[in-house]
Every structure is written in structure tokens, then in C-alpha cells.
Amino acid sequence: MRKVYLDYSATTPVKDEVLQEMIPYFTQNFGNPSSLYTLGLEAKAALDKAREQVAGLINADAKEVFFTGCGSEADNWALTGVANALKDKGNHIITTKIEHHAMLHTCEFLEKNGYEVTYLDVEADGTVRPETLEAAITDKTILISVMFVNNEVGTIEPIKELAAIAKKHKILFHTDAVQALANVPIDVKDLGIDLMSMSAHKIYGPKGVGAMFMRKGLRLPSFIHGGAQEMGRRAGTENLAGIVGFGKAAEMARENLENHIKHCSELRNYLVERVTSEIPDTFVNGSMEHRHPGNANITFKYIEGESILLLLDYKGISVSTGSACSSKSLKPSHVLEALGVPVEMIHGTVRFTVGDFTTKEDIDYVVDSLKEVVEKLRQLSPVNEEKGW
Ligand SMILES: *Cc1c(COP(=O)(O)O)cnc(C)c1O
């Protein structure tokens, strides 16, 4: 049976070049980067190289990149770190209603500990309006955090404008760029970002490695306490092979960015075009103009996204409903709710995300399968009878 993976926003396969680069660091070059003999120094050099590679993808200095255990850790670190460091200055944090749970659940934790969080509304296409942000700022605001690209609907936020507002009010600006990294050009200096979360497994690197960009001059308290690794800001013996893989994936992403964007957006547009013209009662959620190149978030009216997911899975196709983290619960997606999509339509929504290994034949197979699956489900749908289809 054909296998088609259309869930690149949940995770990506590790590219072969990345894996090859990693392997020696498990076996021969396995030294502890903190050790002072040659084996350790070589490990340290590999770590430094990876730091340069990740910094190169976002136009940062290597000294501004700190490796973490995952993207979620970077989000947790940014929020709790700023909250702790600036608690004498204020207790107000501004974020949005459409953040990843790594952000939202950390905000809830902070709320239980005396902080106040404003969750900004978004437009119907998922965009945060600069005026909405400006209006939420108080003299107690210590951090503004707006995700760069939304993981469910793919909307790209106006980060440069939002960061400029933060700067004008002398407030720190953090962005969760896990979905943006390697999918949109990022220049942290030009954008005016203070803190930024990244993850390797969304850019063809391994799972279990993330990074934080922390602008020079900032010093957040450690999130993991212990040894002096990561310039004293993140303890724990480094995930050497994983970090080497992240570095290689970042270097490849930088070299391939234009091609990647072109390849993904062409296939995504082809998917959207075929689905919306060949399957009735479908619509796309999120911004058409400012969108992740691989993301298609599509609502199929009158049926359940979970049923579509399962029937596609029987045909070897992997897609998701909402985000991977919420797909086990039947709670409607908080992102689609914030966009104002009616609850019954949210339940009929599927996220397709294409990537570097997706082909046009894959898309044709998926659309042909979808047509069959959607028709079958609509015939069974009780809403169908009411509508007299
Ligand atoms: C995947 C993802 C995360 C979490 O990254 P992990 O490395 O899986 O912890 C955070 N934010 C966004 C937007 C994501 O898509």
C-alpha cells in the first residue's frame, strides 16, 4: 500500500545527511563536551559548530543560541525566566489565544502563581493586529509573546511590527518560532526579537533537541539548574549527537530555504485547489496571503475530521485534526475557536502539511482518497438526512 505522510508540522523525518552526521557522536566521538582531554574538546568543538549553524539560519551570533531539550522547554524557559527575573517590575504577560500548549499551559501555571496573562484575540484569518497588542499593554507588562507561525492554520504573524511595539514600550519580546524556523526567512536582528524558541524535529532534525535565541545582553535565570553547560544558562550534559543533527539540519535548511518554500507551496496550493474545487462544501482556514508554505487547514462540512483521519489512515495516509497534542481529546481546537470557526465546523477540520519529501503523485493519491472518504462519510452523516441530500 502507498504511504503518504502529510503531517510535517507534527514532526519530520530525519534527513539522511543529518543522520550520517550524527552517528559518529554516539560511538566514536562520544566525549563529554565538558571534559578537558582531546575527546572532550572535540565534542565541544562539534557543539560550537552546531551553534554556529543554528545561529546562521536566523542571523544571530553563536553566543546568542542556547540548546534545550525541546521547543517546549524553550517556551517554558522564556515565560518562567522572564516572570522570575522581572517580578519586581511587574506581573503582567501578554500572549495570544492561538499559542501552542507549551505556551498556554505555562501561562496557566504562572496565573496560579500570581501573574496576570492577557490572551489577545486574533482576526478571522488568525492574524494578531498590532493595535490589539498596543491596547493590552499596561505599566505592569513585562513580556509580550506572540508565536511566529501558527501550527494549526499556518498564519504568519506580523512579528516585526509586534516586536517594534514591545520595544517602544521597553518590554521584552519573545516568539515561539518552532513552525517558522526553516519555513520562513528569519533575521532576529532585523525583526527586533529578544527571545525565540526553536526545535530540531520540525526541520528534519532529531526529536528531543531545541534551542533558545537570547539576544546579547539578556540573561534569563536557568530553567534547569546544575552544571555550567550552555554558558551557565542550561545545565545538563549536552545531547551531543542530537545537537550535531540540529546544526546540520539548520545548515541544510538555510541552503535549501528558497527551494523548500517553492516546493511546499506549489504542492500545498495544488492540494487546496483540487480539494476545494472537486469536493463540495469545503473551505480553508487561516490567512491565504501570510501562510506557512506547507500548511493546508481544510474544513469538510457535515462530517467529523476524526473519521476522515481514520479512513485516510486505512489508505496509508497520515494527517491530523487540529494539533497533534490535542488530537487525542475531542475538545474543539482552541485555535479554530479563536478564529471564529463554528464548533460543528471545527469538528470537520483536517490539517494537511506537506514537506520536502512530498510529491505531486502523493497529493493526487490523497485527493482521490479524500473524495471517496468524504462521499462515504457524508452518505452516513445524520446531518445529511436533515439537509435532504
Ligand atoms: C511542535 C511545537 C512546539 C513544541 O516543540 P517540541 O520540540 O515538540 O517540544 C512548540 N510550539 C510550536 C508552535 C510547535 O509547533
PDBQT file of the ligand as one rigid body, heavy atoms in Angstrom, charges set to zero:
ROOT
HETATM    1  C1  LIG A 401       5.995  21.428  17.991  1.00  0.00    +0.000 C 
HETATM    2  C2  LIG A 401       5.791  22.784  18.577  1.00  0.00    +0.000 A 
HETATM    3  C3  LIG A 401       6.275  23.099  19.857  1.00  0.00    +0.000 A 
HETATM    4  C4  LIG A 401       6.927  22.083  20.734  1.00  0.00    +0.000 C 
HETATM    5  O1  LIG A 401       8.190  21.696  20.302  1.00  0.00    +0.000 OA
HETATM    6  P1  LIG A 401       8.794  20.321  20.905  1.00  0.00    +0.000 P 
HETATM    7  O2  LIG A 401      10.209  20.307  20.444  1.00  0.00    +0.000 OA
HETATM    8  O3  LIG A 401       7.972  19.225  20.301  1.00  0.00    +0.000 OA
HETATM    9  O4  LIG A 401       8.655  20.414  22.373  1.00  0.00    +0.000 OA
HETATM   10  C5  LIG A 401       6.099  24.371  20.327  1.00  0.00    +0.000 A 
HETATM   11  N1  LIG A 401       5.489  25.301  19.599  1.00  0.00    +0.000 NA
HETATM   12  C6  LIG A 401       5.018  25.042  18.350  1.00  0.00    +0.000 A 
HETATM   13  C7  LIG A 401       4.366  26.126  17.571  1.00  0.00    +0.000 C 
HETATM   14  C8  LIG A 401       5.145  23.778  17.814  1.00  0.00    +0.000 A 
HETATM   15  O5  LIG A 401       4.662  23.520  16.602  1.00  0.00    +0.000 OA
ENDROOT
TORSDOF 0
